Amino acid sequence: MNMTSDEQLNIILEMCVSGISNEKIAYKFNIPIRYIKAVLTSLLGWEGWLYDLDISPWDVYRACGGSFAHYMTGIRALTKLIDGGTLQLTYKLCKRYDDIRKELDL
């Protein structure tokens, strides 16, 4: 299957907000990690994950309808491995990705 660069960018962003490491994203597309970091920094304002998370923040964000209070409760119910700072970061990344999706009507 051939993929457009926009589709590839969307998948890279979605994988990141889903908690997938830069290394796995780079492997999937056979592209350098520095490219992944550049894309994420440019579009999300963050370089990405060094390691996979044990949950998908994006799935929780969508299930909670974007509410931070519900998101926080949902994340804490699923894992104890995400501290307060990471919880806020993951929410911010999901919100930014959701805004990008709405702007592009994805």
C-alpha positions in Angstrom: 0.0 0.0 0.0 1.4 3.4 -1.0 0.9 6.2 1.5 0.9 9.9 1.0 3.2 12.0 3.2 0.2 13.5 4.9 -1.1 10.0 5.8 2.4 9.1 7.1 2.6 12.2 9.2 -0.9 11.5 10.6 0.1 8.0 11.6 3.4 9.2 13.1 1.5 11.7 15.3 -1.1 9.2 16.3 1.5 6.6 17.2 3.2 9.2 19.4 0.1 10.2 21.2 -0.7 6.5 21.6 2.5 6.1 23.6 4.7 4.4 20.9 8.4 5.1 21.1 10.3 7.0 18.4 12.4 3.9 17.7 9.3 1.8 16.9 7.8 4.5 14.8 11.1 4.9 12.9 11.3 1.1 12.4 7.7 0.9 11.0 8.5 3.5 8.3 12.1 2.7 7.9 13.1 6.3 8.5 15.7 7.9 10.8 14.7 8.6 14.4 15.9 12.2 13.9 13.1 12.6 11.3 10.6 11.4 13.8 11.9 13.8 16.4 11.8 16.7 13.9 8.2 15.9 12.9 7.0 15.6 16.5 8.9 18.8 17.6 7.5 20.8 14.7 3.8 19.6 15.0 3.4 18.7 18.7 6.2 20.7 20.3 7.8 17.6 21.8 10.5 15.1 20.7 8.6 11.9 21.5 9.0 8.8 23.7 12.2 7.0 24.4 10.2 3.9 25.5 6.7 2.7 24.8 4.1 3.6 27.4 2.2 0.8 29.0 -1.1 2.3 27.9 -2.4 4.4 25.0 -3.1 8.0 26.1 -4.9 8.7 22.9 -7.4 5.9 23.5 -8.1 7.3 27.0 -8.4 10.8 25.7 -10.9 9.8 23.0 -12.9 7.8 25.6 -13.0 10.8 27.9 -14.2 13.2 25.3 -11.3 15.5 25.9 -12.2 16.2 29.6 -9.0 16.6 31.6 -10.7 15.4 34.8 -12.1 12.3 33.2 -8.7 11.7 31.4 -6.8 11.9 34.7 -9.2 9.4 36.3 -9.1 7.1 33.3 -5.3 7.1 33.2 -4.9 6.5 36.9 -7.4 3.6 36.7 -5.2 2.0 34.1 -1.7 2.6 35.3 0.3 3.8 38.3 3.4 4.3 36.1 2.5 7.8 34.9 3.3 10.6 37.3 1.5 14.0 37.4 3.9 15.7 35.0 3.7 13.0 32.4 -0.1 12.9 32.8 -0.3 16.6 32.0 2.1 16.1 29.1 0.2 13.2 27.6 -3.1 15.2 27.8 -1.5 18.2 26.2 -0.1 16.1 23.3 -3.5 14.4 22.8 -5.3 17.8 22.8 -2.8 19.2 20.3 -3.2 16.2 18.0 -7.0 16.4 18.3 -6.8 20.1 17.3 -4.6 19.2 14.3 -7.1 16.5 13.3 -10.0 18.9 13.5 -8.1 21.5 11.5 -7.4 19.0 8.7 -10.8 17.4 9.0 -9.4 13.9 9.6 
